[in-house]
Amino acid sequence: VSVVTVAIPVLNGARYLDEVLSAVRAQRIDRELEILIVDSGSTDGSLEIARRHGAVIHEIDKREFSHGGTRNRMMALARGDHVVFITQDATPADDGWLAALLEGFEQADDVAAVFGPHEARPDASHMIKSEMERHFASWGHGREIHVQRLDTSPEGLAEYRRFPGQLTFFSDVNGAVARWAWERVQYREVPYAEDQLLGRELIEAGFAKVFHPDARVLHSHDYPPVAFFRRYFDEFRSLREVLGFRQPWGPRQTPRDVRGLVGADKRWLQAQGLGGRDLVRPLLVSGRHHAGRMAGSIIGTRANRLPRAVRRLLSLEGRDSFTPHEVPGGLLERGEANFDPNWPWEFVRRSYPRREVAVEPHTGKSDGPMTIAWVVPPWSVGSGGHTTIFRLVRQMERRGHSCSIHLFDAERSESRAGGELRDEIREHFVDIDAPVFRDLSRWEGADVAIATEWRTAFPVRDLPGCREKVYLVQDDEPQFYATSSRSIWAEESYRMGYRCVAYTPWMADILREKWGLEARYFECGTDLDVYEFAGEEGRRRDLIAVYARRETERRAVELALAGLATAFERRPNLRVAAFGSNLGVTGPLPLEDRGVRPPRELAELYREASVGVVFSLTTHSLVAQEMMASGLPVVELEGDNVTRALGESGQLVELAERTPDSIADAVERLLDDRERAAAMAARARSFVEERTWERAGDQLETALREFLSTPRSVPSLL
Amino acid sequence: VSERAADPEERARRAEEALEEVVADRNRLWAELQRRNAMEADLDYWRGRATDIEKSRWWKLGFPLRYAKRFKKDPAGMLEGRAAAIRRRRRGK
């Protein structure tokens, strides 16, 4: 038969000890019961009472006693696998108390400790009775078994740091500890609140703790008002030392808190049948008690600021020390400054294990208007990628489809409301109708959900209520980043089984050939009203326009400037106008930095300059297309992304190898042979004229309908 | 003439039309729901912002100034409002 030990530290506890031990002996359990008493010098007959009840007694010197140390000693002396701690004035309320505590351990394999409620003794004041009821109603509403465990997700840890007491509370006035748990986490030798510290360490070690409502003991203290204040000073000083708790206060908050506690007492008294004038006196007593309690807690949790002599004066136990206790590795202290519950990449971590996009089964109906939800990353005014997205949204709206736009802002860089974001889109991008949401919290599903960038691919994959999930791939994003987490994660977005609509056939080929994805493509339009064609007349022979958005590495701005510097060495009369960057552009040649300009000003520059230099290493650039629309001969870098879209060198653009000399050569060829450059510019304009936004909209709509017409799964007829 | 007796092609056409209407209706409702959700989300956002402002130390510190400003503007109205609030509270009791 296994053994359970009831362990009681005793010092002059004769007042209740007989009652307590009788109630312990009367417990109905199917185990052997051991009563273990450690006495630290009683002189009131406590030892005789203990002997009469057959307790195992260990006597120690009073100076050896400490709340934590003595209980560790009792754990070591006890024979039981579970050791129940009560105090010499805590009487089990009935004969099922011990069985209830033991039942708590059966709730899970990892239950390290079980505690039960304290019920105030009949002669206790109404404040104490009401407070105890409220306190123990925090777990399982005071009526149900409640298992507590630490949620180690960032949100769970943040919640724990805000309100640790809900998880850490443990009381060895009425609590039990499993031996296996104590062998891992022991009591600490602290002057007070050793049980709170044990509760905290057990929870932080990842063990479970259980509240059992039927494991009740009768236990309460009543003191005169000043003594209550001093006791609360002691209690709350310890909570500060052990848990770092600080009682909040303020000229408005503290009276409000006291009023709240008195109000709770009032409700409790009313529930006991008191009303009218009978409430006045008890509530005045409540007011005095809670004011004293609040003062004790506010001063106690700031006891570190008091001189020793004052601490001794305020303490009921006469203790003058303040010793903050650091739990090794305790989550409340460990790396507080480095803990970020809003870590921006948490969405990636949560996206594993790998899974395919979630879509609803459907019949394959693909005609008629669709509902389309676009998920976009944060933008800044002038963002080319977002301009394309919003133009496509507009194109879909013009075709009768209903759209909504949802921001996915993992880095929490956007603080504006959805309405403000919508206003910005309408003012600086395109006049859309779609409502804009600042997050995904009000997601309602749609026929098609569209991810528009690698980060958005992660949440869109799992969003519910969609017939199809599509990935609008404007660029080969893994190439944006140096070998890094981001490049790995951008690649990961290609492994989710999205159906893709890529910008340019080149990108669609990559998705198909390298990643095995189903991919269609669209080709961007150009705003021909803004970028009007201009011939040779009016162009300045010495002016080169270079796209120098150095914020974007893939634009190879340094290489462009190196090439232009070489060209400048050969032709010192060249003037270079750089544009597109907010960071300021400098280079090894005289530059005119025009910064980020609105489209109409850019169009003017394109009509004025003789050569445009614009590079993009990962796709075909829209800026190049706008230059082509304006009749400006363009120098681009050789590469599959460009030749697949624009053909061989000299056909639509002049191609340069990836060296400064070759870039300078290409610029010079265009400057020297204006007839050839003009013919190329005319062909380029025709090319661009074919690529309207209507055409891009048609390409996207066709792709979406094709995807919908071939559902991944169809509804079961059963 | 009953539905059963109608020409199958005609029935199919009618069914198509009905389906189109349903889809159009569904899209209209979806768009309406999105608009309403967006408005509610904005409302929540601005409520949260207002609460943040009211909780801020600067707002609390400014309370006496704002109170004095309101009092200076309409002392009678302020006193009447205060009296009405006290009366309401008493009646509530």
Interface residues (C-beta under 8 A of the other chain):
Chain A: G368 P369 M370 T371 H401 S402 S404 A417 G418 G419 R422 A434 P435 V436 F437 R438 D439 S441 R442 E444 A446
Chain B: E20 V23 A24 R26 N27 R28 W30 A31 L33 Q34 R35 N37 A38 M39 E40 A41 D42 Y45 W46
